[in-house]
Amino acid sequence: MKINESNIDRILRVVGGVALAVLGFGVVGGVGGSIVGGLGLVLVATGAIGFCPLYALFGISTCRVPKAG
């Protein structure tokens, strides 16, 4: 797996993912809360490893490409 997320992208994913996980599992509850919490956990995981499968599927990368030369 090649890293395809920039540092800012990773930070935003982790922060947003933690917020969604807390909201989903702690506040909302039920099936909707589980879905929101699960989405939050996915964001935390992808932010932690720096790889997003959807980015790879669509050929997107937020990492800077090193300049040649």
N, C-alpha and C positions, 0 to 999 in steps of 0.2 A: 504494500500500500504506500503510495507516494502522497506526501502531505499536500493537500490542496486548499488549505485555509490559512489566511494571514493571521498574525497575532491579534489584531483588533477583532477579526471575525471570531476567533477562538474565545477571547474574553467575553464578547457579547453573547456568544452561545452559552457559555458556562453561567454567566450572571442571569440571563433570561431563563435558562433551563432550571436553575435552582429556584427562581421565583415561581415558575410554572409548577414545579414539583411540590413546593410548599403549598401553593394555592390549591392544586389538585388533590393532594393527599391529606392536607391539613384543614382546608377551609371548605371546599366544595363537597367532597364526598360523593358516594354513589358511582354509577357508571361513568357519568360525565367527568367527575373528578379523577377517576382512574385513567381516562383517556388523556386528560390534560396533564396529569402527573406523569404518565408514561411518555408523553411527548417531551416533557421537561427532562426526564432521565435520558432520552435519546439525544437531546441537545447537549446535555452535560457530557455524555460519552463521546460524541463527535468532537466537541470542543476540546476535551482532554487528550484525544489521540491525534487531532489535527487532520482527520480525514472524513469527508462527507461522501457517502455513496451516491447521493443524488447529484452532487457536483461532478463526480466521476462519470456518471451516466450521461449527463448533458455536456460534458467537456468543459466545465467551468472551473476556474481556479482563481482564488483571491490572493494567492501568493505572488510576490513580485518575481518576475523573471530576471535572472542575472543578465546584465548587459555584456555582450561579447566585446572583447578587445580590451 
